[in-house]
């Protein structure tokens, strides 16, 4: 499979009665552009005490993928692993449908058809999710490496989601890094700031 990044949609809930979508489980592609922009904005040499900012300019899917391949050199192996995992899960779900003791034959056929119909959708969602967390690991490494003590963004849901993911990624490091997420108003605008609480301050 050739790696592509594109939006598909929320998590599907597949049954013999139809296909619904859990809008609380959004496609990670929605947030990937922000992560890549933050990586590009933060990955440079720093002058102590100086603040740095970036413009929120949306990258094309091609530009985003090109950048990600530079920072995640094992992205093709990651894709292969993700594809295998999703294909295995789909086959498992189809087998379970075949062997179900509670569904009539007609319902089994409908369920299998629905699972098959959503094959590419589920695979793309899984690819987007894997790439998102690969990029998030890069962002966390940069934050740690360069001793970045805070990241400030506009108070919009996608930015909050990304900073919350970064919190979780930093906390899962071998030496956990604590952070604090604050929302505040400045010049009649709302901002969210991720403050790194216990990152090492020694100079590189």
C-alpha positions as CSV (number, residue, x, y, z in Angstrom):
1,X,0.0,0.0,0.0
2,X,1.3,3.5,-0.9
3,X,1.2,5.8,2.0
4,X,-1.4,8.5,1.7
5,X,-2.7,11.0,4.2
6,X,-6.3,12.1,3.9
7,X,-9.3,12.8,6.1
8,X,-11.9,10.1,6.3
9,X,-14.0,10.8,9.4
10,X,-15.1,9.8,12.9
11,X,-14.8,6.2,14.2
12,X,-17.4,3.9,12.6
13,X,-19.7,1.7,14.7
14,X,-20.5,-1.2,12.5
15,X,-23.4,-3.6,13.2
16,X,-25.9,-5.8,11.3
17,X,-28.4,-2.9,11.5
18,X,-26.2,-0.3,9.8
19,X,-23.1,1.9,10.2
20,X,-23.0,4.8,12.6
21,X,-20.2,7.2,13.5
22,X,-18.9,8.2,16.9
23,X,-18.3,12.0,16.6
24,X,-16.3,11.9,19.9
25,X,-13.7,9.8,18.2
26,X,-12.5,12.1,15.4
27,X,-10.0,11.1,12.7
28,X,-6.5,12.1,13.8
29,X,-5.8,13.6,10.4
30,X,-7.8,16.6,11.6
31,X,-5.0,17.4,14.0
32,X,-1.9,16.3,12.0
33,X,-1.3,19.5,10.2
34,X,-1.0,21.4,13.6
35,X,1.5,18.8,14.9
36,X,3.7,19.1,11.8
37,X,3.6,23.0,11.9
38,X,4.6,22.9,15.6
39,X,7.5,20.5,14.7
40,X,8.7,22.9,12.0
41,X,8.3,25.9,14.3
42,X,10.2,24.4,17.2
43,X,13.0,22.5,15.5
44,X,15.7,25.2,15.4
45,X,18.5,26.7,17.5
46,X,17.4,28.9,20.4
47,X,18.7,32.0,22.0
48,X,18.1,31.9,25.8
49,X,15.3,34.2,26.9
50,X,13.9,34.8,23.4
51,X,10.3,33.9,22.5
52,X,9.5,32.3,19.1
53,X,6.3,32.2,17.2
54,X,4.9,30.6,14.1
55,X,2.2,31.4,11.5
56,X,-0.7,29.0,11.3
57,X,-0.4,28.2,7.6
58,X,-2.0,25.0,6.5
59,X,0.3,22.6,4.7
60,X,-0.9,20.6,1.7
61,X,-1.1,16.8,2.2
62,X,2.0,16.4,0.0
63,X,4.0,19.0,2.0
64,X,2.9,17.4,5.2
65,X,3.9,13.9,4.1
66,X,7.3,15.1,2.8
67,X,8.0,16.8,6.2
68,X,6.9,13.8,8.2
69,X,9.1,11.4,6.2
70,X,12.1,13.5,7.2
71,X,11.2,13.3,10.9
72,X,9.8,9.8,10.9
73,X,12.2,7.8,8.8
74,X,10.6,4.5,9.7
75,X,7.2,5.6,8.6
76,X,6.9,2.9,5.9
77,X,7.6,0.2,8.4
78,X,5.0,1.8,10.7
79,X,2.5,1.7,7.8
80,X,3.2,-2.0,7.1
81,X,2.6,-2.8,10.8
82,X,-0.6,-0.8,10.9
83,X,-1.9,-2.3,7.7
84,X,-1.2,-5.8,9.0
85,X,-2.9,-5.1,12.3
86,X,-6.1,-3.6,10.8
87,X,-6.4,-6.4,8.2
88,X,-6.1,-8.9,11.0
89,X,-8.8,-7.1,13.0
90,X,-11.1,-7.0,10.0
91,X,-10.7,-10.7,9.3
92,X,-11.3,-11.5,12.9
93,X,-14.5,-9.4,12.9
94,X,-15.7,-11.2,9.8
95,X,-14.9,-14.6,11.3
96,X,-16.8,-13.6,14.4
97,X,-19.8,-12.6,12.3
98,X,-19.7,-16.0,10.5
99,X,-19.6,-17.9,13.8
100,X,-22.2,-15.8,15.7
101,X,-24.9,-17.8,17.5
102,X,-27.1,-14.8,18.0
103,X,-27.5,-13.5,14.5
104,X,-29.7,-14.9,11.7
105,X,-28.0,-15.8,8.4
106,X,-29.4,-12.7,6.7
107,X,-28.1,-10.5,9.6
108,X,-24.7,-12.1,9.3
109,X,-24.5,-11.3,5.6
110,X,-25.4,-7.7,6.3
111,X,-22.8,-7.4,9.0
112,X,-20.1,-8.9,6.9
113,X,-21.1,-6.6,4.0
114,X,-20.9,-3.5,6.3
115,X,-17.5,-4.5,7.6
116,X,-16.2,-5.1,4.1
117,X,-17.7,-1.8,2.9
118,X,-15.7,0.1,5.6
119,X,-12.4,-1.7,5.0
120,X,-10.6,1.2,3.3
121,X,-12.2,3.7,5.7
122,X,-10.9,1.9,8.8
123,X,-7.5,1.3,7.2
124,X,-7.0,5.0,6.4
125,X,-8.1,6.0,9.9
126,X,-5.6,3.7,11.4
127,X,-2.8,5.0,9.1
128,X,-3.7,8.6,10.1
129,X,-3.6,7.7,13.8
130,X,-0.3,5.9,13.6
131,X,1.3,8.8,11.7
132,X,-0.2,11.3,14.2
133,X,1.4,9.5,17.1
134,X,4.7,9.2,15.3
135,X,4.7,12.9,14.7
136,X,3.7,13.5,18.3
137,X,6.7,11.5,19.5
138,X,8.9,13.7,17.4
139,X,7.3,16.9,18.9
140,X,7.8,15.5,22.4
141,X,11.5,14.7,21.7
142,X,12.1,18.3,20.4
143,X,10.4,19.7,23.5
144,X,12.6,17.7,25.7
145,X,15.8,18.1,23.7
146,X,15.6,21.9,23.4
147,X,14.3,22.4,27.0
148,X,11.2,24.2,25.7
149,X,9.4,25.5,28.8
150,X,6.0,26.4,27.2
151,X,4.0,26.4,24.0
152,X,1.2,28.9,23.5
153,X,-1.6,28.5,20.9
154,X,-5.0,30.0,20.1
155,X,-7.8,28.6,22.2
156,X,-9.3,26.4,19.5
157,X,-10.3,22.8,20.0
158,X,-7.8,21.3,17.5
159,X,-4.9,23.1,19.3
160,X,-6.1,22.0,22.7
161,X,-6.4,18.4,21.5
162,X,-2.8,18.5,20.2
163,X,-1.4,20.0,23.4
164,X,-3.3,17.4,25.4
165,X,-1.8,14.6,23.3
166,X,1.7,16.2,23.9
167,X,1.0,16.2,27.6
168,X,0.3,12.4,27.5
169,X,3.4,11.7,25.3
170,X,5.7,13.6,27.6
171,X,4.3,11.9,30.6
172,X,5.0,8.5,29.1
173,X,8.7,9.1,28.5
174,X,11.3,7.0,30.2
175,X,11.8,9.9,32.6
176,X,8.2,11.3,32.8
177,X,7.9,15.1,32.1
178,X,5.1,16.8,33.9
179,X,3.1,19.6,32.2
180,X,0.3,22.0,33.0
181,X,-2.3,23.2,30.6
182,X,-3.7,26.7,31.3
183,X,-6.3,28.8,29.5
184,X,-6.1,32.6,29.7
185,X,-7.3,35.8,28.1
186,X,-4.9,38.3,26.4
187,X,-6.0,41.3,24.4
188,X,-9.6,40.0,24.4
189,X,-8.5,36.7,22.9
190,X,-8.4,33.3,24.5
191,X,-5.1,31.3,24.5
192,X,-4.0,28.0,25.8
193,X,-0.5,27.5,27.2
194,X,1.2,24.2,27.8
195,X,3.8,24.8,30.6
196,X,6.5,22.2,31.0
197,X,6.9,21.8,34.8
198,X,9.9,19.6,35.4
199,X,11.9,19.6,32.2
200,X,15.7,19.7,32.7
201,X,17.1,23.2,32.4
202,X,20.7,22.4,31.9
203,X,22.1,23.9,28.7
204,X,23.0,21.7,25.7
